[in-house]
Amino acid sequence: MPDSQQVLAYLNQSIDWYRHLSTEEQIATDPSDVLFVNDNRQIANQVVRLSFDFARADAQYAGAKSVPASGESTQQSKYQSLFQAAAQADELVKDTQTEMDGLRQKFATARGKARQTLQSTLDELQAELQLAQARSETIHNMLQFVNTGATGTSSNNLAAQIQELQRSVPELAPTTTTATSPSEGQAKTPAAANTSSSSSSANNTATHRQEPSGILALTTDLFSLTRKIHTIDQTIQLTDAFAQASQNLRTPLLKNLADAVQRGNVLAQQADTSDAAGLQEERRELDALTAQFKQNSAVLLPLGKQSVLFDLYKSSLNRWRTAVKSQYGSELRTLAVHLVVLAIVLTVFFVISEVWKRATFRYVHDFRRRYQFLLLRRILLWFIIAVTIAFALATEIGSLATFAGLITAGIAVALQNVILAIAGYFFLIGRYGVRVGDRVQISGVTGDVIDIGLVRLHLMEIGGSGNYMQPTGRVVVFSNSIVFQPTASFYKQIPGTNFAWHEVTLTLAPESDIHLAEARLLGAVEKVYAGYKERIEREHRAMQQSLSIQVAMPKPVSRLRLNQTGLEVVIRYPLELEDAADIDDKITRAVVETLNESPRLKLVGTGTPNIQEVPESEIPEPSKIPEMVTKP
């Protein structure tokens, strides 16, 4: 028979195995998983109940023959005489009872005086029996107190420890409080388990949840399925170890039963040739074998039932593992298909992007337009890739839209200045926008555009006064959002043009010949203008084509104004910005030479001709063009 240490170790292993069922409940995420867990819970309850039935049966028959626990043998050795007295008292009760049984048989056939003598003897033996029983009961009460411990605790008693362990499993409380035998309620266990398992298999496909469609959800689900398979494998290992422990306890008991059966067969064969005394001895031995057989079978029966339940439990776990493995393979194939499709789609986008790039370099020769097309290509490419990846990773479009809306709102609040600058960029690169090399004036700063970024505009500052404006060596940076600021003044040349208006002013004496002076001065300016007239006219035609409007051809014009000192002659003429200083110098020389020709033109006082840029408000009406004149 298993000793108390083996029984307690087996019960602890049973409880640990039973509590591992909570881990199975944690991984039960699908309806099919719940069915498997419910089946396993029913089988596990039966297995643990059988473990306690086995322990109670072993504790019932072990008695004083069980090996004491550690530290218990020393205490029981002190009461060895008490154990011997209890054995002697039991033997006296048994002998007295046997003697009384023999006298009762004689009393049934006795007559007369012999009958009276037998009756007196029986009365005397009855008194001795009562005394012996009282003595035996007292000694046994004392032994029970010794066995349970003088301190009143039950920790060292096997039955009490079994009871305490059983209380640690609340699920077994309703069953253990009933008065039914251990075998009751267990007869239907295999059939019930088979019914539950078949119902689980039947509903497995119907109750399986819909597979996730997004790559992110599929990846997460695959990790969950991997953890689920690992947990099931761990449960199978624990079940195998538990079943092996049960087999180790069952093996010596089976051997005892086999030996008892074999010895019984030998005694049955010897009975045919034995005398009366031999038959009595064989009868006593057969009674002992019968008691031993009942003892072993009572302990062995729960372990035997457990072996059947272990097979059912492992079969359920294997079916569960097969179902999860099948789901894992299906989702892995789905994930592979999604990744392949995503890779193909992204490859198509990159191919289209490359075709767009090559077509832009081949058919768009204007640097500004080419830059715009390439920038638009890059923005569209990464936007489409981001949207495609987002839809590939997401499971539901609704949740993606909600998430995108929240993210967009947060970005709009946090990066409103950046977004405004990006919007300004598209205004700057529009049809009438700015390009590299243009001369612009922003908030009083004049400069040439050297770079147009997505959020910033870089200018090479131009400084100086009059006709001699040169780079200052500094780079000015403006945010593109400046185009939306109402207080910021922004001036630029008309696309395709690079000319402005200058004027030369002279004050003639009142007696001067007006017609002669105007003709000579205007002729000198037109002579210089003829050197670059073709370029001005070409830019004028490009301007008309770009603006789709009719504008008067720019040319030198003369205007007369009266003032207090004399007659003021103003000659205005167009010139190219990059050659403004050279042209002004040539015109100045030409005007001076004209003044010195005979007859000389008389100026008022000692003043000399003054050349300056024409203010915006004073540009001749036929030649006035919006945004064409640059402020000084």
LUMLOBA-466868 format. One line per field, with one value per residue (C-alpha): residue number from 1; y, z, x. Coordinates in Angstrom, 2 decimals, padded with zeros to 5 digits. Last residue first. Layout:
BEGIN
pos <- NUM, ...
y <- Y, ...
z <- Z, ...
x <- X, ...
***
This chain:
BEGIN
pos <- 632, 631, 630, 629, 628, 627, 626, 625, 624, 623, 622, 621, 620, 619, 618, 617, 616, 615, 614, 613, 612, 611, 610, 609, 608, 607, 606, 605, 604, 603, 602, 601, 600, 599, 598, 597, 596, 595, 594, 593, 592, 591, 590, 589, 588, 587, 586, 585, 584, 583, 582, 581, 580, 579, 578, 577, 576, 575, 574, 573, 572, 571, 570, 569, 568, 567, 566, 565, 564, 563, 562, 561, 560, 559, 558, 557, 556, 555, 554, 553, 552, 551, 550, 549, 548, 547, 546, 545, 544, 543, 542, 541, 540, 539, 538, 537, 536, 535, 534, 533, 532, 531, 530, 529, 528, 527, 526, 525, 524, 523, 522, 521, 520, 519, 518, 517, 516, 515, 514, 513, 512, 511, 510, 509, 508, 507, 506, 505, 504, 503, 502, 501, 500, 499, 498, 497, 496, 495, 494, 493, 492, 491, 490, 489, 488, 487, 486, 485, 484, 483, 482, 481, 480, 479, 478, 477, 476, 475, 474, 473, 472, 471, 470, 469, 468, 467, 466, 465, 464, 463, 462, 461, 460, 459, 458, 457, 456, 455, 454, 453, 452, 451, 450, 449, 448, 447, 446, 445, 444, 443, 442, 441, 440, 439, 438, 437, 436, 435, 434, 433, 432, 431, 430, 429, 428, 427, 426, 425, 424, 423, 422, 421, 420, 419, 418, 417, 416, 415, 414, 413, 412, 411, 410, 409, 408, 407, 406, 405, 404, 403, 402, 401, 400, 399, 398, 397, 396, 395, 394, 393, 392, 391, 390, 389, 388, 387, 386, 385, 384, 383, 382, 381, 380, 379, 378, 377, 376, 375, 374, 373, 372, 371, 370, 369, 368, 367, 366, 365, 364, 363, 362, 361, 360, 359, 358, 357, 356, 355, 354, 353, 352, 351, 350, 349, 348, 347, 346, 345, 344, 343, 342, 341, 340, 339, 338, 337, 336, 335, 334, 333, 332, 331, 330, 329, 328, 327, 326, 325, 324, 323, 322, 321, 320, 319, 318, 317, 316, 315, 314, 313, 312, 311, 310, 309, 308, 307, 306, 305, 304, 303, 302, 301, 300, 299, 298, 297, 296, 295, 294, 293, 292, 291, 290, 289, 288, 287, 286, 285, 284, 283, 282, 281, 280, 279, 278, 277, 276, 275, 274, 273, 272, 271, 270, 269, 268, 267, 266, 265, 264, 263, 262, 261, 260, 259, 258, 257, 256, 255, 254, 253, 252, 251, 250, 249, 248, 247, 246, 245, 244, 243, 242, 241, 240, 239, 238, 237, 236, 235, 234, 233, 232, 231, 230, 229, 228, 227, 226, 225, 224, 223, 222, 221, 220, 219, 218, 217, 216, 215, 214, 213, 212, 211, 210, 209, 208, 207, 206, 205, 204, 203, 202, 201, 200, 199, 198, 197, 196, 195, 194, 193, 192, 191, 190, 189, 188, 187, 186, 185, 184, 183, 182, 181, 180, 179, 178, 177, 176, 175, 174, 173, 172, 171, 170, 169, 168, 167, 166, 165, 164, 163, 162, 161, 160, 159, 158, 157, 156, 155, 154, 153, 152, 151, 150, 149, 148, 147, 146, 145, 144, 143, 142, 141, 140, 139, 138, 137, 136, 135, 134, 133, 132, 131, 130, 129, 128, 127, 126, 125, 124, 123, 122, 121, 120, 119, 118, 117, 116, 115, 114, 113, 112, 111, 110, 109, 108, 107, 106, 105, 104, 103, 102, 101, 100, 99, 98, 97, 96, 95, 94, 93, 92, 91, 90, 89, 88, 87, 86, 85, 84, 83, 82, 81, 80, 79, 78, 77, 76, 75, 74, 73, 72, 71, 70, 69, 68, 67, 66, 65, 64, 63, 62, 61, 60, 59, 58, 57, 56, 55, 54, 53, 52, 51, 50, 49, 48, 47, 46, 45, 44, 43, 42, 41, 40, 39, 38, 37, 36, 35, 34, 33, 32, 31, 30, 29, 28, 27, 26, 25, 24, 23, 22, 21, 20, 19, 18, 17, 16, 15, 14, 13, 12, 11, 10, 9, 8, 7, 6, 5, 4, 3, 2, 1
y <- 100.88, 099.38, 096.99, 097.78, 094.93, 094.03, 095.29, 096.67, 100.39, 100.92, 102.84, 104.67, 105.96, 104.80, 107.53, 105.61, 102.91, 105.28, 105.43, 104.57, 107.39, 109.40, 113.08, 115.40, 118.12, 121.24, 124.44, 126.83, 126.06, 124.12, 125.65, 123.31, 123.95, 124.74, 123.02, 119.73, 119.87, 118.80, 115.85, 114.69, 114.86, 112.86, 110.15, 109.85, 109.50, 106.98, 104.85, 104.92, 104.08, 101.13, 099.86, 100.15, 098.46, 095.51, 092.77, 094.65, 095.05, 098.52, 100.40, 104.19, 107.34, 110.84, 113.67, 117.30, 120.00, 123.55, 126.30, 127.18, 127.37, 124.12, 123.07, 119.39, 117.85, 114.12, 111.95, 108.23, 105.42, 102.13, 099.36, 097.79, 098.37, 095.41, 092.94, 090.13, 086.35, 086.76, 084.29, 085.17, 088.89, 088.47, 086.38, 089.11, 091.75, 089.64, 089.45, 093.23, 093.92, 091.59, 093.27, 096.77, 095.99, 098.15, 100.31, 101.68, 103.55, 105.37, 105.82, 107.68, 110.07, 110.61, 111.45, 114.14, 115.62, 115.59, 117.04, 119.82, 120.75, 120.77, 122.85, 125.48, 127.03, 130.44, 128.90, 127.40, 123.64, 121.32, 117.76, 114.38, 110.90, 108.00, 104.30, 101.56, 097.83, 094.71, 090.97, 089.32, 085.64, 085.46, 088.97, 090.18, 089.95, 091.97, 090.71, 093.16, 091.42, 092.93, 090.56, 087.40, 084.50, 084.73, 084.74, 081.09, 080.14, 080.95, 083.43, 082.97, 085.74, 084.80, 087.33, 088.30, 091.79, 091.14, 094.35, 097.25, 100.13, 101.93, 103.94, 102.51, 099.33, 095.90, 092.60, 089.70, 086.17, 084.78, 081.44, 080.37, 077.89, 075.19, 072.91, 074.61, 077.25, 078.01, 080.83, 083.57, 086.93, 089.66, 092.76, 092.95, 095.51, 092.96, 090.70, 092.08, 089.67, 089.02, 085.71, 083.36, 080.27, 080.42, 082.37, 082.05, 083.19, 079.65, 078.21, 077.47, 080.09, 079.17, 075.51, 076.49, 078.53, 075.34, 073.83, 076.93, 076.72, 073.06, 073.99, 076.74, 074.38, 071.67, 070.87, 071.59, 069.97, 067.02, 066.35, 066.58, 064.32, 061.71, 061.68, 061.41, 058.68, 056.62, 056.98, 056.14, 053.13, 051.91, 052.17, 050.49, 047.40, 045.10, 047.66, 046.67, 046.55, 049.72, 051.57, 050.13, 051.33, 054.77, 055.23, 054.01, 056.34, 059.30, 058.32, 058.21, 061.27, 063.45, 062.18, 062.58, 066.10, 067.00, 065.53, 067.43, 070.71, 070.33, 069.60, 072.64, 074.87, 073.34, 073.69, 070.69, 068.48, 065.62, 063.38, 064.23, 064.06, 060.80, 059.25, 060.29, 059.16, 055.75, 055.48, 056.35, 053.82, 051.16, 052.22, 051.95, 048.55, 047.32, 048.57, 046.61, 043.45, 043.71, 044.22, 041.20, 039.07, 040.28, 039.57, 036.11, 035.31, 036.50, 034.27, 031.30, 031.97, 032.35, 028.92, 027.28, 028.73, 027.66, 024.10, 024.16, 025.39, 022.57, 019.97, 021.27, 021.01, 017.49, 016.60, 018.18, 016.22, 012.97, 013.82, 014.24, 011.07, 009.01, 010.55, 009.72, 006.02, 006.00, 007.85, 005.03, 002.63, 004.95, 005.19, 001.35, 000.65, 001.77, -000.20, -003.06, -003.26, -003.39, -005.79, -008.09, -007.96, -008.83, -011.69, -012.86, -012.85, -014.82, -017.24, -017.68, -018.40, -020.89, -022.57, -023.05, -024.50, -026.76, -028.02, -028.95, -030.79, -032.71, -031.31, -033.00, -031.04, -027.86, -027.70, -026.66, -023.80, -022.74, -022.47, -020.45, -018.11, -017.63, -016.62, -014.21, -012.67, -012.38, -010.68, -008.31, -007.45, -006.88, -004.58, -002.63, -002.42, -000.97, 001.45, 003.92, 004.18, 004.37, 007.32, 009.08, 008.34, 009.81, 012.99, 013.29, 012.73, 015.30, 017.85, 017.27, 017.60, 020.86, 022.23, 021.31, 023.08, 026.18, 026.21, 025.85, 028.80, 030.93, 030.23, 031.01, 034.38, 035.18, 034.26, 036.46, 039.47, 038.88, 038.48, 041.65, 043.62, 042.18, 042.99, 040.44, 038.76, 035.24, 034.94, 033.05, 029.28, 028.29, 026.26, 024.55, 023.35, 022.52, 018.87, 018.41, 019.93, 017.83, 014.75, 015.72, 016.36, 013.02, 011.21, 012.88, 011.98, 008.38, 008.10, 009.75, 008.06, 005.70, 008.46, 009.92, 007.04, 005.28, 007.29, 006.33, 008.83, 010.65, 014.14, 016.79, 015.74, 016.62, 020.11, 020.92, 019.74, 023.12, 024.71, 022.95, 023.96, 022.14, 018.88, 019.55, 020.04, 016.81, 014.87, 016.36, 015.22, 011.70, 011.53, 012.78, 014.98, 018.24, 017.37, 019.80, 019.10, 019.69, 016.08, 014.90, 013.14, 009.76, 010.22, 011.27, 008.22, 006.03, 007.33, 006.61, 003.16, 002.48, 003.51, 001.44, -001.61, -001.32, -000.90, -003.87, -006.02, -005.09, -005.82, -009.13, -010.14, -009.43, -011.49, -014.26, -014.42, -014.50, -017.20, -019.29, -018.97, -020.03, -022.97, -024.17, -023.84, -025.87, -028.52, -028.78, -029.66, -030.00, -028.75, -028.57, -024.76, -024.13, -026.00, -023.56, -020.65, -021.93, -021.87, -018.32, -017.22, -018.60, -016.76, -013.48, -013.90, -014.61, -011.51, -009.22, -010.50, -009.99, -006.43, -005.73, -007.26, -005.09, -001.98, -002.82, -003.26, 000.14, 001.73, 000.08, 001.59, 005.06, 006.72, 005.14, 007.12, 010.47, 009.43, 007.93, 011.20, 013.39, 012.59, 010.95, 007.60, 004.57, 003.19, -000.02, 001.82, 002.57, 002.03, 000.83, 004.09, 006.29, 004.36, 004.63, 008.33, 008.92, 006.97, 008.86, 012.10, 011.25, 010.13, 013.56, 015.14, 013.05, 013.69, 017.45, 017.29, 015.46, 018.08, 020.91, 019.34, 019.27, 022.89, 023.89, 022.18, 023.96, 027.29, 026.80, 026.29, 029.59, 031.29, 033.10, 030.22, 031.13, 032.24, 029.21, 026.88, 028.67, 028.21, 024.46, 024.52, 024.44, 020.81, 019.78, 021.52, 019.84, 016.40, 016.89, 017.88, 014.79, 012.53, 014.03, 013.47, 009.83, 009.13, 010.66, 008.78, 005.38, 003.59, 000.00
z <- -054.59, -055.49, -058.41, -061.37, -063.11, -060.38, -062.39, -065.85, -066.76, -070.33, -071.71, -068.40, -068.03, -064.70, -062.07, -059.24, -059.27, -058.84, -061.82, -061.00, -061.13, -063.52, -062.72, -065.38, -064.01, -062.12, -062.46, -062.64, -065.22, -068.16, -071.53, -074.47, -076.64, -080.27, -081.00, -079.21, -075.54, -074.28, -076.63, -075.35, -071.78, -072.74, -074.45, -071.48, -069.08, -071.37, -071.48, -067.69, -067.17, -069.53, -067.72, -064.27, -065.41, -067.08, -064.83, -064.59, -068.30, -069.35, -070.13, -070.81, -069.26, -070.41, -068.13, -069.31, -066.71, -067.93, -065.57, -061.96, -060.64, -062.26, -065.59, -066.66, -070.01, -070.77, -073.08, -073.85, -074.37, -075.39, -073.82, -076.24, -074.94, -073.14, -074.50, -072.12, -071.99, -068.97, -070.19, -073.86, -073.15, -070.94, -073.53, -076.12, -073.79, -073.05, -076.77, -077.12, -074.34, -075.95, -079.35, -077.86, -076.33, -078.50, -079.79, -076.28, -076.52, -079.66, -078.20, -075.23, -077.45, -079.68, -076.68, -075.63, -079.12, -079.85, -076.48, -076.69, -080.26, -079.49, -076.36, -077.78, -074.62, -073.34, -070.13, -069.17, -069.14, -066.12, -066.89, -065.65, -066.78, -066.08, -065.27, -065.95, -065.28, -067.27, -066.60, -067.97, -068.40, -065.30, -064.13, -061.68, -058.00, -055.12, -051.74, -049.07, -045.75, -043.81, -045.21, -044.26, -046.53, -048.76, -045.60, -045.06, -047.22, -044.24, -045.08, -045.02, -045.97, -047.18, -046.60, -048.77, -049.44, -053.12, -055.22, -056.02, -057.95, -059.75, -056.80, -053.45, -052.14, -051.06, -052.64, -050.27, -051.61, -050.86, -049.38, -049.16, -046.50, -045.96, -049.01, -050.15, -052.82, -053.23, -054.60, -055.09, -055.74, -053.17, -051.96, -048.33, -047.63, -046.42, -049.39, -052.59, -055.42, -058.03, -059.76, -060.07, -058.72, -059.42, -057.96, -058.78, -061.62, -062.76, -059.29, -057.44, -054.74, -054.23, -053.82, -051.21, -049.32, -048.59, -047.18, -045.04, -043.75, -042.87, -041.01, -039.11, -038.22, -037.03, -033.56, -034.32, -037.75, -036.51, -033.71, -036.06, -038.60, -035.94, -034.73, -038.26, -039.19, -036.17, -037.01, -040.66, -039.69, -037.31, -040.08, -042.63, -040.44, -040.09, -040.62, -041.78, -045.50, -045.33, -043.61, -046.03, -049.00, -047.50, -046.74, -050.20, -051.83, -049.85, -050.52, -054.28, -054.43, -052.65, -054.74, -058.03, -057.10, -056.35, -059.67, -061.57, -059.81, -060.44, -064.09, -064.36, -062.94, -065.02, -068.27, -070.41, -069.59, -072.13, -071.36, -067.74, -066.87, -068.78, -066.86, -063.51, -064.39, -065.49, -062.19, -060.23, -062.20, -061.38, -057.70, -057.55, -059.25, -056.75, -053.89, -055.27, -055.72, -052.19, -050.74, -052.67, -051.41, -047.84, -047.95, -049.43, -046.70, -044.03, -045.42, -045.47, -041.84, -040.97, -042.38, -040.79, -037.37, -037.70, -038.48, -035.53, -033.29, -034.44, -034.06, -030.58, -029.54, -030.88, -029.00, -025.81, -026.07, -026.61, -023.66, -021.45, -022.72, -022.12, -018.67, -017.89, -018.56, -016.37, -013.69, -013.47, -012.68, -010.00, -008.40, -008.40, -007.00, -003.41, -003.03, -005.05, -002.72, 000.45, -001.04, -002.23, 001.18, 002.95, 000.54, 000.93, 004.73, 004.40, 002.07, 004.65, 007.39, 005.15, 004.18, 007.90, 008.55, 005.51, 006.71, 010.06, 008.35, 005.90, 002.58, -000.83, -002.66, -000.73, -002.25, -005.66, -004.15, -002.12, -005.30, -007.06, -004.09, -004.16, -007.85, -007.16, -004.23, -006.25, -009.10, -006.67, -005.07, -008.50, -009.46, -006.27, -007.03, -010.52, -009.57, -007.71, -010.55, -013.08, -011.23, -011.30, -015.05, -015.59, -013.77, -015.86, -019.06, -017.96, -017.20, -020.63, -022.33, -020.45, -021.62, -025.20, -024.82, -023.46, -026.33, -028.87, -027.29, -027.27, -030.97, -031.59, -029.87, -031.90, -035.05, -033.96, -033.59, -037.06, -038.56, -036.86, -038.20, -041.69, -041.74, -042.56, -039.24, -039.42, -038.61, -035.42, -035.33, -033.96, -036.93, -037.50, -033.93, -033.41, -034.30, -032.69, -029.43, -029.50, -030.07, -027.12, -024.87, -025.75, -025.25, -021.88, -020.82, -021.88, -020.09, -016.91, -016.66, -013.94, -011.99, -010.20, -007.76, -007.52, -004.54, -002.60, -002.05, 001.25, -000.17, 001.16, -001.19, -004.32, -003.27, -002.03, -005.10, -006.86, -003.69, -004.08, -001.00, 001.14, -000.37, 000.86, 004.39, 004.26, 002.99, 005.77, 008.35, 006.93, 006.98, 010.51, 011.15, 010.43, 012.62, 015.47, 019.09, 020.63, 021.79, 018.22, 016.11, 016.59, 020.34, 020.79, 018.77, 020.92, 024.08, 022.64, 021.68, 025.26, 026.66, 024.11, 024.81, 028.57, 028.07, 025.70, 028.18, 031.00, 028.83, 027.75, 031.37, 032.29, 029.35, 030.36, 033.79, 032.29, 029.85, 032.70, 034.64, 031.59, 030.98, 034.57, 034.17, 030.94, 032.54, 035.31, 032.92, 029.27, 026.86, 023.02, 022.55, 025.46, 023.67, 020.74, 023.14, 024.94, 021.69, 020.87, 024.39, 024.02, 020.70, 022.22, 025.14, 022.78, 020.62, 023.58, 025.02, 021.64, 021.41, 024.95, 024.13, 020.99, 022.92, 025.62, 022.95, 021.42, 024.86, 025.51, 022.28, 023.39, 023.38, 019.99, 018.61, 019.20, 017.55, 014.60, 013.96, 013.12, 009.42, 008.76, 010.12, 007.79, 007.61, 009.53, 012.29, 009.98, 006.27, 005.38, 005.76, 004.67, 001.40, 000.73, 001.55, -000.80, -003.67, -003.27, -003.17, -006.50, -007.90, -007.12, -008.92, -012.06, -012.10, -011.87, -014.61, -016.95, -016.50, -016.89, -020.04, -021.74, -020.78, -022.01, -025.37, -025.81, -024.83, -027.45, -030.12, -029.11, -029.71, -027.15, -024.77, -023.87, -020.34, -019.74, -020.51, -017.93, -015.40, -016.06, -014.59, -011.25, -011.82, -012.46, -009.31, -007.35, -008.68, -007.96, -004.40, -004.08, -005.37, -002.92, -000.10, -001.07, -001.50, 001.88, 003.56, 002.38, -000.73, 000.00
x <- 013.55, 010.15, 010.15, 007.91, 006.07, 003.63, 000.65, 001.58, 001.53, 002.72, -000.21, -000.67, 002.87, 004.34, 003.93, 002.24, 004.85, 007.73, 010.14, 013.68, 016.19, 018.35, 019.01, 020.36, 022.66, 021.77, 023.89, 020.98, 018.27, 019.58, 020.43, 020.49, 023.49, 022.95, 025.14, 025.72, 026.71, 023.27, 023.28, 026.66, 025.34, 022.22, 024.28, 026.62, 023.69, 022.01, 025.15, 025.49, 021.85, 022.24, 025.32, 023.64, 020.43, 022.14, 020.67, 017.40, 016.81, 015.68, 012.49, 012.58, 011.17, 012.12, 011.08, 011.58, 011.02, 010.37, 011.46, 012.15, 008.59, 007.46, 006.04, 006.07, 006.89, 006.77, 008.88, 008.51, 011.01, 009.36, 007.26, 004.70, 001.21, -000.37, -002.96, -003.89, -003.33, -001.02, 001.61, 001.22, 001.30, 004.38, 006.16, 005.46, 006.87, 009.94, 010.61, 010.05, 012.54, 015.10, 014.70, 015.06, 018.47, 020.76, 017.88, 017.45, 020.79, 019.64, 016.17, 017.68, 019.64, 016.60, 014.43, 016.95, 017.28, 013.54, 012.56, 015.15, 014.20, 010.46, 010.91, 013.17, 014.60, 013.35, 011.93, 015.31, 015.31, 014.94, 016.15, 014.84, 015.95, 013.59, 013.84, 011.30, 011.77, 012.67, 013.05, 009.94, 009.02, 006.88, 005.92, 008.50, 007.86, 006.46, 005.18, 004.05, 003.25, 000.33, -002.30, -000.36, -001.33, 001.76, 003.89, 002.96, 005.95, 008.17, 010.88, 014.66, 017.10, 020.58, 023.36, 026.33, 024.98, 024.35, 024.61, 022.29, 023.94, 021.16, 019.96, 020.80, 022.44, 021.33, 020.27, 019.60, 019.94, 016.49, 015.40, 011.72, 010.63, 007.96, 008.22, 011.38, 011.94, 015.64, 017.85, 015.26, 016.98, 016.58, 014.79, 013.63, 010.87, 008.35, 009.10, 010.66, 011.34, 014.00, 013.44, 016.44, 014.67, 010.97, 008.10, 004.42, 002.24, 001.47, 001.79, 005.03, 004.42, 000.79, 001.73, 004.32, 001.73, -000.21, 002.98, 003.50, -000.08, 000.50, 003.68, 001.88, -001.01, 001.35, -000.03, -003.67, -003.75, -001.70, -004.18, -007.15, -005.45, -004.64, -008.24, -009.58, -007.07, -008.13, -011.79, -011.14, -009.03, -011.74, -014.29, -012.00, -011.74, -008.75, -005.99, -002.49, -003.30, -005.40, -002.55, 000.01, -002.03, -002.62, 001.08, 002.11, -000.42, 000.89, 004.49, 003.94, 001.70, 004.28, 007.20, 005.34, 004.20, 007.82, 008.94, 006.25, 007.09, 010.82, 010.18, 007.96, 010.70, 013.46, 011.54, 012.38, 009.40, 009.20, 012.19, 012.94, 009.24, 008.77, 011.67, 010.20, 006.68, 008.00, 009.90, 006.77, 004.72, 007.33, 007.34, 003.55, 003.58, 006.18, 004.01, 001.04, 003.13, 004.57, 001.10, -000.21, 002.70, 002.19, -001.54, -000.96, 001.60, -000.82, -003.57, -001.18, -000.25, -003.93, -004.73, -001.69, -002.55, -006.20, -005.06, -002.68, -005.49, -007.77, -005.00, -004.16, -007.79, -008.01, -004.82, -006.14, -009.41, -007.49, -005.27, -008.35, -010.00, -006.85, -006.44, -010.07, -009.47, -006.34, -008.29, -010.81, -007.98, -006.61, -010.05, -010.33, -006.85, -007.50, -010.73, -009.18, -006.20, -008.30, -010.83, -008.04, -006.32, -009.57, -010.14, -006.54, -006.99, -010.23, -008.45, -005.70, -008.23, -009.99, -006.73, -005.94, -009.39, -009.07, -005.73, -007.21, -010.06, -007.82, -006.46, -006.56, -009.28, -008.51, -005.01, -006.39, -008.40, -005.36, -003.29, -006.01, -006.21, -002.45, -002.62, -005.48, -003.63, -000.42, -002.29, -003.96, -000.64, 000.93, -001.92, -001.32, 002.40, 001.65, -001.13, 001.02, 003.54, 000.68, -000.82, 002.53, 002.79, -000.68, 000.35, 003.52, 001.54, -001.04, 001.67, 003.22, -000.18, -000.80, 002.55, 001.68, -001.66, 000.07, 002.57, -000.24, -002.08, 001.05, 001.54, -002.15, -001.77, 001.36, -000.56, -003.46, -001.17, 000.27, -003.20, -004.43, -001.47, -001.87, -005.57, -008.29, -008.96, -010.45, -014.12, -014.85, -015.16, -018.57, -019.72, -016.38, -015.95, -019.61, -019.38, -015.98, -017.17, -020.34, -018.18, -016.01, -019.01, -020.56, -017.25, -016.78, -020.28, -019.80, -016.48, -017.78, -021.15, -020.09, -018.45, -021.49, -021.39, -018.04, -016.94, -020.05, -022.78, -023.11, -022.92, -020.55, -017.73, -019.68, -020.67, -017.11, -015.16, -015.12, -013.75, -010.37, -008.39, -010.97, -009.79, -006.27, -007.54, -009.55, -006.55, -004.47, -007.06, -007.10, -003.30, -002.88, 000.13, -001.67, -004.60, -004.02, -005.10, -001.67, -001.42, -001.39, -004.04, -002.38, -001.90, -005.53, -006.60, -004.35, -006.02, -009.42, -008.11, -006.99, -010.36, -012.26, -010.10, -010.70, -014.41, -014.42, -012.48, -014.88, -017.89, -016.38, -015.63, -019.25, -020.45, -018.06, -019.71, -023.16, -022.10, -020.68, -023.90, -025.90, -023.58, -024.11, -027.87, -027.82, -025.70, -028.28, -031.10, -030.38, -027.67, -028.15, -028.42, -026.09, -023.31, -023.50, -023.73, -020.63, -018.61, -019.71, -018.85, -015.33, -014.89, -016.11, -013.73, -010.85, -011.67, -012.05, -008.77, -007.00, -008.29, -007.07, -003.70, -003.38, -004.34, -001.82, 000.85, 000.03, 000.16, 003.50, 004.85, 003.76, 007.18, 007.92, 004.96, 006.70, 009.94, 008.09, 006.18, 009.18, 008.90, 005.57, 004.69, 004.64, 001.15, 000.50, -001.35, -004.20, -003.50, -006.98, -008.88, -005.98, -005.66, -009.37, -009.31, -006.38, -007.97, -011.23, -009.22, -007.56, -010.92, -012.35, -009.38, -009.95, -013.70, -013.21, -010.56, -012.94, -015.63, -013.12, -011.66, -015.05, -015.71, -012.24, -012.83, -016.15, -014.59, -011.88, -014.55, -016.14, -012.77, -010.61, -009.86, -006.27, -007.17, -009.40, -006.49, -004.39, -007.20, -006.99, -003.49, -005.29, -006.20, -002.58, -001.45, -004.27, -003.41, 000.31, -000.55, -002.74, 000.04, 002.53, 000.04, -000.47, 003.23, 004.04, 001.20, 002.44, 001.22, 000.00
***
